[in-house]
Amino acid sequence: MRIIAGTARGRRIFSVSKNLPVKPISDRIKQSVFDIIRPRLPGARMLDLFAGTGNVSLEALSRGVLRAVMVDREVACIKNIHRNLAHLGFEDRAKVLRGDVLKPLDYLLAYSDNEGYDIIFMGPPYRDINNKMLSLSAPALANVASAGLLAPKGIIILQTHKTEEFAVPAGLEIYRVEKYGDTLVHFLRACPPHREEQPDVK
């Protein structure tokens, strides 16, 4: 794995053991996603849940994101992300936290200076700790919504298997979906304010 563009273009990203439930985003998908969100990157605050190797956040930092907060449950992933940050010189612009995304996430708001995140990326593993397939996206998305982590004009990027189903929490909407083989990438945002129809005056 390598950084595709930005200040660290071409630099190597260290991976983790193949025994861990980590499937790094492919370069093809990563390039496409970053092409889509390019205007949002400069100065943005980013939250990366199920961070794995840190691949997505590292790419974002290289491309101008102001700060990235990365969360993962695996100790080995946390150590590897710190290694990658030191290797690329991004330590002063990142925070790495060990945490379970399936538990309440309210504590993460403070790391955005209580303003919410402009970009939230989620690439959950396809299996949970009980080896249940395709069951993590729905509860993770619900936790993000209930914690109010999204900035008013922010977006959530959720990568799933094409067969995975999930409910969209109230207040959010999917505005774009991209398909890459067996992978779907969903782009979500806050629903626009409801405009009540004014009664006709005759």
C-alpha positions, 0 to 999 in steps of 0.5 A: 500500500502507498499514498496516492497523492498529496505531500506524501505521494508514493510513500509506503503504508505499513500493513498488519498481519493477515490474521487480523480482520482487516481488509484495506481499501483498494487503491482503485476505490481509494482513488475514486472516493478521493476524487469525489470528495477532493473539494472537501479535504482542505482544512477538514476534520476527519473521523475514521472508524474501523481505521485498520491500517489508517490507509484512508486517513493517511491519504486524507492527511497527505491531501490536506485534511487538517486533522484525523481521528482514527478509532480501532478495536485491535491493539495491533492496528493502533500500534501500526497506525502510530508507526505509519504516522511517524513514518509519514510525519503526520503525528501532530495532525492525528489522534489514534484511539482504541475503541469499540465502534459498536459502543456509544461514541459520544466521547469522540465529539470532543476531539472535533472541538465539539464542532463535529466532523466534516468527513466520517469514513467507515469501512467495517470488517465483513465479519464481527467478533462472533464471525457473523457476516455483514452485521456491523454497518447498521449499529455503527451508523446508528451510533454515529448518528445518535452521538451527533458526530457529523458537522452540519455540512459534513458527509459520511462515507460507508463502505459495504459489501453489495449484499449488506443491508442497513437502516439509514438513521433518522436525519440522514440520507444517502445522496450517492452510491458508487459500485466497485465489483462486490463493494458499494460506497455510500455517501450520506449527509444530513437531510435538508430541513423540511419545508412546510407547505404554505396554505394557499391564500385566496 
